[in-house]
Amino acid sequence: MVNSMKLSYKCILDTSREKISIAIKDIHLVIYSSVYPPLEDSWQTLYAALDHTPHGNIILLDIGCGTGLIGVYTSMNKALQYLVQSDLSSCALSNAKENIKVNRLDYLADLVQADRVSFLRNKSRRNTVLVYNAPYLNCTPSDEYDLQYCGGCTHITEFINKIINLDYIRLVVVTFSTESGCSIVELLKPLIHKLKKLEIYLHHKFFETIITLAISLRT
């Protein structure tokens, strides 16, 4: 939980940054030093989102967006109708905002400072894709920097329980680590009655396995 942690609406951490050009499709990505950079989990989440997100007329909700890579790249390749990127960290939102601007997606996207799915409404358009690359450590954040790492199975379980009754979600892409202590079977149990299709992506890395679930739901 972050109730006792003081949050800012303005990025007050070190925002020194470097610009890199991603090899795929030459998108430009600005990375703040205080924001979680695109690593194996980010790319696996992106590839799963690209594999399963239909082209056009789709609303993409990118939860815990970090640099904004997933939303930006999916928007550029799937002709999305609308993109919402959310994060609790003000620095992550500043970073994502800059990447939206750099890639000329201002007309398409909005940013929300919120804790995971707390901002979601009970009703929306049915063509909605929800993406969440979850922080993998079972710890409590003490500052904004910790938000990119602290979460674990508690956060993922709360995320799944929140979306159970949201009938407008057609696809959920969620990524977590075996270090979080989550069980795939236990996570999917609440969604079994709505499950249409499931694809699992795995990346083995030293002491952990990164797991991405692409969950297609009946709407």
TIGU-808470 format. One record per residue (C-alpha): residue in one letter; x, y, z. Coordinates in steps of 0.001 Angstrom, whole numbers, plus 500000, padded with zeros to 6 digits. Each point is the difference from the previous one (the first is absolute). Example, Ala and Ser with C-alpha at 12.3 -4.5 7.8 and 13.67 -1.06 7.14 Angstrom:
<nodes>
A512300495500507800/S501370503440499340/
</nodes>
This chain:
<nodes>
M500000500000500000/V501094503603499482/N497687501759502447/S502857501221502217/M502232501028497125/K499985503614498879/L499317500256496284/S500598502943497727/Y498043501257497017/K503266501308498591/C503112497972499332/I502518501094502619/L502532497218499515/D503076500085497807/T498736500279496430/S503305499895498176/R499308497907496937/E501368498579496795/K498280499505496679/I500299496736498147/S498529498722496765/I498343496621500377/A501039497619497237/I496437498926499198/K498252502475497753/D502316502815501156/I497779501456502701/H501664502590502194/L500027499271503685/V501061502346502793/I500953498237503225/Y500201501868503310/S502612498689502415/S497331499823502732/V497576497881497924/Y500092496235499437/P501691499473496608/P498771497550497340/L501432496587500933/E499115496391499136/D496646500210501778/S499092503194498125/W500775498515496594/Q498184496753500741/T496926501984501074/L500210502095496851/Y500286496980497700/A496993498350501664/A497979503211499647/L500936500265496318/D499178496341499338/H496489500236501423/T498800503604499627/P497699500378496971/H500719502730497477/G497951503221500304/N497001501077502119/I501655498867503246/I500446501769503333/L503277499049501685/L500443500500503746/D503690499772500916/I500181499541503792/G503306500851501691/C501207501392496692/G503528501021501031/T501730501528496968/G496861499451497911/L501704497591497599/I497153497464499810/G497252502525499366/V502043502065497550/Y501193497093497887/T496634498208499985/S498284503258498980/M502369500474497091/N499511496452498724/K496335499263500725/A498314503316499097/L498366500227503425/Q496984502208500503/Y501024501153503469/L502898499458502418/V499934500513503769/Q503281499660501879/S499979499947503795/D502621499849502711/L500229500982503645/S503448501519499464/S500003503602498824/C503411499446498399/A498698497048497976/L497095502124498766/S502369502836499057/N502133497483498119/A497003498454498222/K498683503463499093/E503293500890498355/N500006496776497986/I496426500617498868/K501048503441498798/V503254498839498374/N498082497400497997/R497178502447499094/L497223498130501779/D498664502996501971/Y496668499835498163/L499452496393501089/A501064499701503635/D499133501065503537/L501971499517503211/V498601499139503439/Q501836499986503336/A498414497053501787/D500777496848501943/R499586497084497595/V496337499565498995/S498504502357502588/F498896502439497278/L498077497473497889/R496251500513499649/N497364497283499982/K498920500821496467/S501934500797496847/R500284498927496393/R500286496271499478/N503067500128497762/T502404500613502872/V503437498451500524/L501600500150503439/V503782499651500408/Y501805499724503346/N503698499274500461/A499940499513503753/P502795500937502445/Y501371496654501119/L501404500410503510/N497903499318503095/C500959503218501763/T498465503273501169/P501206503119498131/S501574502743502107/D500237502545497180/E499037500458496359/Y503112498241498777/D498911496802501790/L496672499950498135/Q501660498451496959/Y501059496926501991/C497593499529502941/G496711498214499477/G500216496245499723/C497154497526500054/T497743502235502107/H499901502641497274/I499378497442497256/T497206498284501927/E498323503360500709/F500294500815496299/I498288496756498946/N497250500368502606/K499271503546498822/I499463499030496368/I497813496927500631/N496779501975499626/L501146502412497296/D498115498686496980/Y501667502344497524/I503492498458500255/R500625497719497005/L503709499363500600/V502230500084503075/V503782499834499681/V501661499652503403/T503661499350500739/F501574498871503261/S502989498068501325/T500190496690501812/E501703502070502712/S496593501563500747/G498752496651501307/C496901499992497782/S498500496815498555/I498620500112496464/V497193497627500948/E498968502049503028/L500085503250498031/L497786498600497252/K497383498407502263/P497860503158500346/L499971500433496206/I499222496407498972/H496329500728499271/K501006502779497587/L503114498403498510/K499932499756496221/K503657499397499163/L503310499947501858/E503568500259498772/I502957499852502361/Y503384501601499267/L503054498964502021/H503488501435500294/H502506498222502247/K502513502335501599/F502514498803502589/F498022499374503203/E496561500919498667/T497556499484497157/I498098502922498541/I496421499012499220/T497600501852497737/L496388498942499709/A498010501118496956/I496418499392501162/S497195500413497488/L496640500433501731/R496382499627498938/T498252503372499961/
</nodes>
